[in-house]
């Protein structure tokens, strides 16, 4: 995922620092996420895809089509999920694939 994000940062003339600011994170946090040392949360991936004008599917390697889906082009940015939901449960993260377990 980090390589795809790095390529999209270059294509969109963004630095990791400016990308981090737009995500509401610090540069070190984003760098750790890009290098696989920290997990991405679903709301962060959605925000990242919007900033980079692509889809979450592309960021996750589900598709090689890096274009943002047409139905999202005119959509307004949805509010991000809070760190803790109404039930007091923290948000879910994406775990690496565990094929063969």
C-alpha angles and dihedrals in degrees: 000000000000093000091052092049091047091052091049091048089055092046091051094044092241130142122217087250095054090044090051092051091052089050091049092242134111121256094252092055092051092045091053090050092049091051093049094249093117132031127252117231120222094248090050091052091050090050092046092050090051093049091047094043094237139100131272086236091061093047090051094047095247091124137017092216103104095187119113111248111264094235089062096051094085097028118113118241109270117228113262122246117260120247090249123033128219090272092055093249118136119239119272122252130210114257125205116260115274101198114173097022 
